[in-house]
């Protein structure tokens, strides 16, 4: 399913979420650069206030256990079980609402044994009951033994029971590595997770070539599931460089905040479409470049960001990055600068006014901020060096003297 733009992709993921709420097993297969696809999945989860758990793609029990551990680390499963037990038992017997607060494990057991079981699946009630009774014995953030036992007994039923404890729409979403050819074990595990718990949001990021290999040959239920959930995360010129930059940052152990901003920028630039998305991508590109300029020794403290400059024309111009001392202007352009004739003409007038005022203008593409950052910094370094070699008080071209 080809889509253009991050908004369209996020909306498509929302539609898939609605299918899950209807009980339809749906696997989100994000076809494109894996790093960018993973960033899209994280962004969609953040849009709904959800965490993302990456689980092992070797086998279903390991994946289920990984998700369960992440769930236990972020939620009080004992409290969730008490809430479900209270609601279910009260619905079955409105005249009696059980109270668990202040009771020992033995007292809770006696209380539950004296009540008829609620209308819940057997595995769900068994896990709920065990968690209520043993709540005080589980350390905060730890995975309760009752969950381990349920998953070991029947991983599918255990997963459904555990997911049923969590309030609707609050369970963390899952990302599974697709695996490598020819087995693509991760895709198989992701499909099993979806079929075991249709309401659970699961995604795989996979490259176009690998996906084509997987989908070849005889049709299967898993391939049908993959085709139905397939979303193309489009690349653009510079996409390979952007992805390689993300990999370099990871290999270099860059701070998590920088890697997150780089991933967001890659997603915006490589999937953005339309003026709104393009403006947002340009804003992210500017912010990312601003941070890198401040970190880079030769440019730290040299430029101001988003400065209004009066060049003597009919109105002042806003410059993305400006050095008044060195008379340098750096502008970040989106693809729309070259598609909208009026924007193009305005930028040319801006360049002319800046040059008449004695400024050198360096324009860069927003997609190059990530993909060609080293080249950009090198070029800016050479411009700074050239400006600083100029004799003091030299009159620049176009007749405007330096202050």
C-alpha positions as CSV (number, residue, x, y, z in Angstrom):
1,X,0.0,0.0,0.0
2,X,2.0,3.0,-1.2
3,X,1.5,6.2,0.8
4,X,3.3,9.6,0.7
5,X,3.9,11.7,3.8
6,X,4.2,11.0,7.5
7,X,0.7,12.1,8.2
8,X,-0.8,9.7,5.7
9,X,1.4,6.9,7.2
10,X,0.3,7.7,10.8
11,X,-3.3,7.8,9.7
12,X,-2.9,4.4,8.0
13,X,-1.5,3.0,11.3
14,X,-4.5,4.4,13.0
15,X,-6.8,2.5,10.6
16,X,-4.9,-0.7,11.4
17,X,-5.4,0.0,15.1
18,X,-9.2,0.2,14.6
19,X,-9.1,-3.2,12.9
20,X,-7.3,-4.6,16.0
21,X,-10.0,-3.1,18.3
22,X,-12.6,-5.0,16.1
23,X,-10.7,-8.3,16.9
24,X,-9.0,-8.6,13.5
25,X,-5.4,-9.8,13.6
26,X,-3.4,-7.1,11.9
27,X,0.4,-7.0,11.5
28,X,1.9,-3.6,10.6
29,X,4.6,-4.4,8.0
30,X,6.7,-1.2,7.4
31,X,8.4,-1.6,4.1
32,X,11.4,0.8,3.8
33,X,14.7,1.7,5.4
34,X,14.5,-0.2,8.8
35,X,15.7,2.8,10.9
36,X,13.2,5.2,9.4
37,X,10.4,2.6,9.6
38,X,11.2,1.9,13.2
39,X,11.2,5.7,13.9
40,X,7.7,5.9,12.3
41,X,6.4,3.1,14.6
42,X,7.8,4.8,17.6
43,X,6.3,8.1,16.6
44,X,2.9,6.5,16.1
45,X,3.1,4.9,19.5
46,X,4.1,8.3,21.1
47,X,1.1,9.8,19.3
48,X,-1.1,7.6,21.5
49,X,1.0,7.8,24.7
50,X,2.3,4.2,24.3
51,X,5.7,2.7,24.8
52,X,7.5,0.5,22.3
53,X,8.9,-2.9,23.2
54,X,11.4,-4.6,20.9
55,X,11.2,-8.4,21.5
56,X,13.3,-11.3,20.3
57,X,12.2,-12.7,17.0
58,X,13.6,-16.2,17.5
59,X,10.5,-17.9,18.9
60,X,7.1,-17.1,20.3
61,X,7.8,-17.9,24.0
62,X,10.8,-15.6,24.1
63,X,8.9,-12.8,22.4
64,X,5.9,-13.3,24.8
65,X,8.2,-13.2,27.8
66,X,10.0,-10.1,26.6
67,X,6.7,-8.2,26.2
68,X,5.5,-9.5,29.6
69,X,8.7,-8.2,31.3
70,X,8.3,-4.8,29.7
71,X,4.7,-4.6,30.7
72,X,5.5,-5.5,34.3
73,X,8.2,-2.9,34.4
74,X,5.8,-0.1,33.6
75,X,2.5,-1.3,35.2
76,X,1.3,-2.6,38.5
77,X,-0.1,-5.9,37.3
78,X,-1.5,-6.7,40.7
79,X,-3.5,-3.5,40.7
80,X,-4.7,-4.2,37.2
81,X,-5.8,-7.7,38.3
82,X,-7.6,-6.3,41.3
83,X,-9.4,-3.8,39.1
84,X,-10.5,-6.5,36.6
85,X,-11.6,-8.8,39.4
86,X,-13.6,-6.1,41.2
87,X,-15.3,-5.1,38.0
88,X,-16.0,-8.7,36.8
89,X,-17.2,-10.0,40.2
90,X,-19.4,-7.0,40.8
91,X,-21.0,-7.4,37.3
92,X,-21.8,-11.0,38.2
93,X,-23.2,-10.1,41.6
94,X,-24.1,-6.4,41.8
95,X,-25.1,-6.7,45.5
96,X,-21.6,-7.6,46.5
97,X,-18.5,-5.7,45.6
98,X,-15.3,-7.4,46.8
99,X,-12.8,-5.3,48.7
100,X,-9.1,-6.5,48.6
101,X,-7.5,-3.5,50.3
102,X,-5.9,-4.4,53.7
103,X,-6.4,-8.1,53.3
104,X,-3.6,-10.7,53.5
105,X,-3.0,-13.3,50.7
106,X,-4.9,-15.9,52.7
107,X,-7.9,-13.6,53.3
108,X,-8.0,-12.8,49.6
109,X,-7.9,-16.4,48.7
110,X,-10.8,-17.2,51.0
111,X,-12.8,-14.2,49.6
112,X,-12.3,-15.3,46.0
113,X,-13.1,-19.0,46.8
114,X,-16.4,-17.9,48.4
115,X,-17.6,-16.1,45.2
116,X,-18.8,-17.6,41.9
117,X,-16.3,-17.1,39.1
118,X,-17.0,-14.2,36.8
119,X,-17.7,-14.5,33.0
120,X,-14.1,-14.4,31.9
121,X,-12.1,-17.0,29.9
122,X,-10.7,-19.6,32.2
123,X,-7.0,-18.7,31.6
124,X,-7.8,-15.0,32.2
125,X,-9.6,-15.6,35.5
126,X,-6.9,-18.0,36.6
127,X,-4.1,-15.4,36.1
128,X,-6.2,-12.6,37.5
129,X,-7.0,-14.6,40.6
130,X,-3.3,-15.6,41.1
131,X,-2.1,-12.0,40.8
132,X,-4.7,-10.7,43.2
133,X,-3.8,-13.3,45.8
134,X,0.0,-13.0,45.4
135,X,0.1,-9.2,44.8
136,X,2.1,-8.4,48.0
137,X,4.7,-11.0,47.2
138,X,5.8,-9.4,44.0
139,X,8.4,-6.6,44.0
140,X,7.5,-3.4,42.1
141,X,8.5,-3.7,38.4
142,X,9.2,-7.5,38.6
143,X,7.5,-10.1,36.5
144,X,5.1,-12.0,38.8
145,X,5.7,-15.8,38.9
146,X,2.0,-16.3,38.0
147,X,2.7,-14.7,34.6
148,X,5.6,-17.0,34.0
149,X,3.5,-20.0,34.9
150,X,0.7,-18.9,32.6
151,X,3.0,-18.4,29.6
152,X,4.8,-21.7,30.2
153,X,1.5,-23.6,30.4
154,X,0.1,-22.1,27.2
155,X,1.8,-19.2,25.6
156,X,-1.1,-18.1,23.5
157,X,-3.7,-18.3,26.3
158,X,-1.2,-16.7,28.7
159,X,-0.6,-13.8,26.4
160,X,-4.4,-13.2,25.9
161,X,-4.9,-13.4,29.7
162,X,-2.1,-10.9,30.4
163,X,-3.3,-8.5,27.7
164,X,-6.9,-8.7,29.1
165,X,-5.6,-7.3,32.5
166,X,-4.5,-4.1,30.9
167,X,-7.1,-1.3,30.3
168,X,-7.9,-1.0,26.6
169,X,-5.5,1.1,24.6
170,X,-2.8,1.1,27.3
171,X,-0.6,-1.9,26.5
172,X,2.8,-1.2,25.0
173,X,3.2,-1.9,21.3
174,X,5.6,-4.4,19.9
175,X,8.4,-4.3,17.4
176,X,9.8,-7.5,16.1
177,X,13.0,-7.8,13.9
178,X,11.9,-9.4,10.7
179,X,14.9,-11.8,10.6
180,X,17.0,-12.8,7.6
181,X,16.3,-14.9,4.5
182,X,15.4,-17.6,3.9
183,X,13.6,-18.2,7.2
184,X,12.5,-14.6,8.2
185,X,11.8,-16.0,11.6
186,X,10.9,-12.7,13.1
187,X,8.0,-12.3,10.6
188,X,6.7,-15.7,11.6
189,X,6.9,-14.8,15.3
190,X,5.2,-11.4,14.7
191,X,2.4,-13.2,12.9
192,X,1.9,-15.6,15.8
193,X,1.7,-12.7,18.2
194,X,-1.0,-11.1,16.1
195,X,-3.0,-14.3,15.9
196,X,-2.6,-15.0,19.6
197,X,-3.7,-11.5,20.7
198,X,-5.5,-9.7,17.8
199,X,-5.8,-6.5,19.9
200,X,-2.0,-6.3,20.4
201,X,-0.2,-3.8,18.1
202,X,2.7,-5.5,16.4
203,X,5.0,-4.2,13.7
204,X,8.0,-5.4,11.6
205,X,10.3,-3.1,9.7
206,X,11.7,-4.8,6.6
207,X,13.5,-3.6,3.5
208,X,11.8,-3.8,0.0
209,X,14.2,-6.4,-1.3
210,X,13.9,-8.7,1.7
211,X,10.1,-8.4,1.6
212,X,10.0,-9.3,-2.1
213,X,12.0,-12.4,-1.3
214,X,9.6,-13.4,1.6
215,X,6.5,-12.9,-0.5
216,X,7.7,-15.0,-3.4
217,X,6.6,-18.5,-3.9
218,X,3.4,-20.2,-2.7
219,X,0.8,-18.2,-0.8
220,X,0.3,-18.8,2.9
221,X,-1.8,-17.3,5.7
222,X,1.2,-15.5,7.0
223,X,2.0,-14.0,3.6
224,X,-1.7,-12.9,3.3
225,X,-1.4,-11.2,6.7
226,X,1.9,-9.5,5.6
227,X,0.3,-8.3,2.3
228,X,-2.7,-6.9,4.1
229,X,-0.7,-5.0,6.7
230,X,2.0,-3.7,4.3
231,X,2.7,0.0,4.3
232,X,5.4,1.6,2.1
233,X,7.7,4.0,4.0
234,X,9.0,5.9,0.9
235,X,12.6,7.0,0.6
236,X,13.8,10.1,-1.3
237,X,17.1,11.3,-2.7
238,X,19.5,11.3,0.2
239,X,17.7,8.5,2.0
240,X,20.7,6.1,1.9
241,X,22.9,8.8,3.4
242,X,20.4,9.6,6.1
243,X,20.1,6.0,7.1
244,X,23.9,5.6,7.1
245,X,24.1,8.7,9.3
246,X,21.7,7.0,11.8
247,X,23.9,3.9,11.8
248,X,27.1,6.0,12.3
249,X,25.5,7.7,15.3
250,X,24.6,4.4,16.8
251,X,28.1,2.9,16.2
252,X,29.7,6.0,17.7
253,X,27.6,5.8,20.8
254,X,26.0,9.2,20.2
255,X,23.8,10.5,23.0
256,X,20.3,9.1,22.9
257,X,18.7,12.5,22.6
258,X,20.8,13.2,19.4
259,X,20.0,9.9,17.9
260,X,16.3,10.4,18.6
261,X,16.3,13.9,17.0
262,X,18.2,12.4,14.0
263,X,15.6,9.7,13.6
264,X,12.8,12.2,13.8
265,X,14.5,14.4,11.2
266,X,15.1,11.4,8.9
267,X,11.4,10.4,9.2
268,X,10.2,13.9,8.5
269,X,12.5,14.5,5.5
270,X,12.2,11.1,3.9
271,X,8.4,10.8,4.2
272,X,7.2,14.4,4.4
273,X,4.7,15.6,1.7
274,X,2.8,18.8,1.3
275,X,3.5,22.3,2.7
276,X,2.7,21.4,6.3
277,X,4.9,18.4,6.5
278,X,7.6,20.2,4.5
279,X,7.6,23.2,6.8
280,X,7.8,20.8,9.8
281,X,10.7,18.9,8.2
282,X,12.6,22.1,7.5
283,X,12.1,23.2,11.2
284,X,13.5,19.9,12.4
285,X,16.4,20.2,10.0
286,X,17.2,23.7,11.3
287,X,17.0,22.6,14.9
288,X,19.3,19.6,14.2
289,X,21.8,21.8,12.3
290,X,21.7,24.4,15.1
291,X,22.7,21.8,17.7
292,X,25.5,20.4,15.4
293,X,26.9,23.9,14.8
294,X,27.0,24.6,18.5
295,X,28.8,21.2,19.1
296,X,31.3,21.8,16.2
297,X,34.4,23.6,17.5
298,X,34.9,25.9,14.5
299,X,31.2,27.0,14.4
300,X,30.3,27.1,18.1
301,X,29.0,30.6,19.0
302,X,29.4,31.9,15.4
303,X,25.8,31.8,14.1
304,X,22.5,33.1,15.3
305,X,19.4,31.2,14.4
306,X,16.3,32.8,12.8
307,X,17.6,36.3,12.8
308,X,15.8,39.3,11.1
309,X,18.2,41.4,9.1
310,X,17.6,44.8,7.5
311,X,19.5,44.9,4.2
312,X,18.2,48.3,3.2
313,X,15.5,46.9,1.1
314,X,11.7,47.3,1.3
315,X,11.5,44.9,4.3
316,X,13.9,42.9,6.6
317,X,14.6,39.3,5.8
318,X,14.6,36.4,8.3
319,X,17.8,34.4,7.9
320,X,18.1,30.8,9.1
321,X,21.7,31.1,10.4
322,X,23.5,34.4,10.4
323,X,26.9,35.6,11.4
324,X,27.0,39.4,11.4
325,X,30.7,39.5,12.3
326,X,31.7,37.3,9.3
327,X,28.9,38.3,7.0
328,X,27.8,34.7,6.4
329,X,24.2,33.5,5.8
330,X,23.2,29.8,5.8
331,X,19.8,28.9,4.5
332,X,18.0,25.5,4.8
333,X,15.8,24.8,1.8
334,X,13.0,22.2,1.5
335,X,12.1,20.6,-1.8
336,X,9.1,23.0,-2.0
337,X,11.4,25.9,-2.6
338,X,12.0,24.7,-6.1
339,X,8.4,23.6,-6.8
340,X,6.6,26.9,-5.9
341,X,7.6,29.6,-8.4
342,X,6.8,32.4,-5.9
343,X,8.9,30.9,-3.2
344,X,11.8,30.5,-5.7
345,X,11.5,34.1,-6.8
346,X,11.4,35.3,-3.2
347,X,14.5,33.3,-2.3
348,X,16.4,34.8,-5.3
349,X,15.4,38.3,-4.2
350,X,16.6,37.5,-0.7
351,X,20.0,36.2,-2.0
352,X,20.5,39.4,-4.0
353,X,19.7,41.7,-1.1
354,X,22.0,39.7,1.2
355,X,24.8,39.8,-1.4
356,X,24.4,43.5,-1.9
357,X,24.8,43.9,1.8
358,X,28.1,42.0,1.7
359,X,27.0,38.6,2.8
360,X,28.0,35.3,1.4
361,X,25.0,33.0,1.1
362,X,25.3,29.2,1.5
363,X,22.1,27.3,0.7
364,X,21.7,23.6,1.7
365,X,18.9,21.1,1.2
366,X,17.0,20.0,4.3
367,X,17.6,16.3,3.4
368,X,21.3,16.9,3.3
369,X,21.4,18.2,6.9
370,X,21.4,14.6,8.0
371,X,22.8,12.8,5.0
372,X,25.7,15.1,4.2
373,X,26.4,16.8,7.5
374,X,30.1,16.3,7.4
375,X,30.3,18.0,3.9
376,X,28.1,20.9,5.2
377,X,30.3,21.5,8.2
378,X,33.5,21.3,6.1
379,X,32.1,23.9,3.6
380,X,31.1,26.3,6.4
381,X,34.5,25.8,8.0
382,X,36.2,26.9,4.7
383,X,33.8,30.0,4.4
384,X,34.7,31.0,8.0
385,X,38.4,30.6,7.4
386,X,38.2,32.6,4.1
387,X,36.3,35.4,5.8
388,X,38.8,35.6,8.7
389,X,41.7,35.8,6.3
390,X,40.2,39.0,4.7
391,X,42.1,42.2,5.7
392,X,40.3,44.2,8.4
393,X,38.2,47.0,7.1
394,X,38.2,45.7,3.5
395,X,35.2,47.0,1.6
396,X,33.2,44.1,0.3
397,X,31.8,43.8,-3.1
398,X,28.5,45.5,-4.1
399,X,29.6,48.8,-2.5
400,X,28.6,48.1,1.2
401,X,31.3,48.7,3.7
402,X,31.7,46.6,6.8
403,X,30.7,48.3,10.0
